[in-house]
Amino acid sequence: MRTQDFSRAPDIAQAGVMFAGGTRCAGPASWARHVRRHRTMVREMTRMPGYRAHHTSWQPPSTLGTLAWFDTMEDLVRFARTGTHPQLRDWVVDGTRDDTAGWIRVYTAEESGYTNGVWRAEDQQMRNIETFTPVGTETTGPPVRRVRRGRR
């Protein structure tokens, strides 16, 4: 069901911006140094105004990633300018062989989206939307047809 009211949805669904980033460490010693700084940064991040949630991931053999959700882009940028984050950022790009690569992407939420069931602020309905979101030159998307489940 399409909606612009995410007030009953989990914190992540109420965020207006998502940070995605990753850093590849050069080896085990670099990994250990990076993880210590990263943990401190995450503790500080969770106390920042506008913070909603985060998830840390590991991609073998040596990439540490972070997804973080904030209310607004301003909240995210304020965090990026304070505390341990600038120190970690500078350490990653200082030219030593500690870290060998890094990337950052920032995504913003559209004003409207989809909710179902108990996360739906308007009611607790569980059903499909009537039409898909239009793409390309479409003015209306095609109808959503429910696929009937067979017996299990």
C-alpha positions in Angstrom: 0.0 0.0 0.0 1.4 3.4 -1.0 1.9 5.8 1.8 3.7 9.0 3.0 3.2 8.2 6.7 5.9 5.9 8.1 5.1 6.8 11.7 4.4 3.2 12.7 7.3 1.7 10.8 10.6 0.8 12.4 13.3 3.5 12.8 15.1 2.5 9.6 11.9 3.1 7.6 11.5 6.6 9.1 15.1 7.7 8.2 15.5 10.2 5.4 19.0 9.3 4.5 21.2 6.2 4.4 25.0 6.1 4.4 26.7 3.1 2.9 30.5 2.7 3.0 33.3 0.2 3.1 37.1 0.1 3.8 39.5 -2.6 2.7 42.3 -3.1 5.2 45.8 -4.2 4.1 46.1 -7.1 6.5 45.3 -8.5 10.0 47.3 -5.8 11.8 45.6 -3.0 9.9 42.3 -4.7 10.5 42.8 -4.7 14.2 43.8 -1.0 14.3 40.8 -0.1 12.0 38.3 -2.0 14.0 39.2 -0.3 17.3 38.7 3.1 15.7 35.6 2.0 14.0 34.0 0.8 17.3 34.7 4.2 18.9 33.2 6.0 15.9 30.0 3.8 16.0 29.5 4.5 19.8 29.7 8.2 19.0 27.4 7.9 16.0 24.7 6.2 18.1 24.5 9.3 20.4 24.2 11.8 17.6 20.9 13.7 17.0 19.0 12.2 14.1 20.7 8.8 14.3 18.2 6.0 13.6 20.1 2.7 13.2 23.3 1.1 11.8 24.6 -2.2 10.6 28.2 -3.2 10.3 29.3 -5.9 7.9 32.4 -7.8 6.9 33.3 -9.0 3.4 36.2 -11.4 3.5 39.1 -11.2 3.5 39.4 -7.7 4.8 36.6 -5.2 4.0 34.7 -3.6 6.9 31.4 -2.0 5.8 28.8 0.3 7.5 25.2 1.1 6.7 23.8 4.0 8.8 20.5 5.7 8.8 19.8 9.3 9.9 16.7 11.5 9.9 18.2 14.1 7.5 21.3 14.7 5.3 22.2 17.5 7.8 22.2 15.0 10.7 24.5 12.7 8.7 26.9 15.6 7.7 27.0 16.9 11.3 28.1 13.4 12.4 30.7 13.2 9.6 32.3 16.5 10.9 32.6 15.5 14.6 34.2 13.1 17.0 36.2 10.1 15.8 34.9 10.1 12.3 37.3 12.7 10.9 40.2 10.9 12.6 39.2 7.6 11.1 38.6 9.2 7.7 42.1 10.8 7.8 43.7 7.6 8.9 42.2 5.7 6.1 43.6 8.1 3.4 46.9 9.0 5.0 49.0 7.3 2.4 50.2 4.5 4.6 49.6 0.8 3.7 47.0 0.4 6.5 44.0 0.6 4.2 44.1 0.0 0.5 40.6 1.1 -0.7 37.4 2.8 0.4 34.1 4.0 -0.9 31.0 5.9 0.3 27.5 6.3 -1.1 24.7 8.3 0.3 21.0 7.5 -0.5 18.0 9.7 0.3 14.5 8.4 0.8 11.6 9.3 -1.5 8.7 11.1 0.1 6.3 8.2 -0.5 6.8 4.4 -0.3 5.0 1.3 0.7 3.9 -0.3 4.0 1.7 -3.2 5.0 0.1 -4.6 8.2 1.1 -3.3 11.6 3.6 -0.8 10.1 0.8 0.9 8.2 -0.2 4.1 9.9 -3.5 4.5 8.1 -4.8 1.0 8.9 -3.5 -2.5 9.4 -4.3 -3.9 6.0 -2.2 -6.5 4.3 -2.6 -6.3 0.6 -0.8 -5.5 -2.7 -0.9 -2.1 -4.3 -3.3 -2.0 -7.3 -0.7 -0.9 -9.9 3.1 -0.9 -10.1 4.8 2.4 -10.0 5.1 3.8 -13.6 8.5 3.6 -15.3 9.8 5.3 -18.4 7.0 7.0 -20.4 4.1 5.2 -18.6 1.6 7.3 -16.9 0.1 4.4 -14.9 1.9 1.2 -14.1 0.5 -2.2 -15.0 -1.8 -3.9 -12.6 -0.4 -6.0 -9.8 -1.7 -9.5 -10.0 -1.5 -11.7 -6.9 0.2 -15.0 -7.5 -1.8 -17.7 -5.9 0.3 -20.1 -3.8 0.0 -23.8 -4.4 -0.5 -26.3 -1.7 2.6 -27.0 0.4 
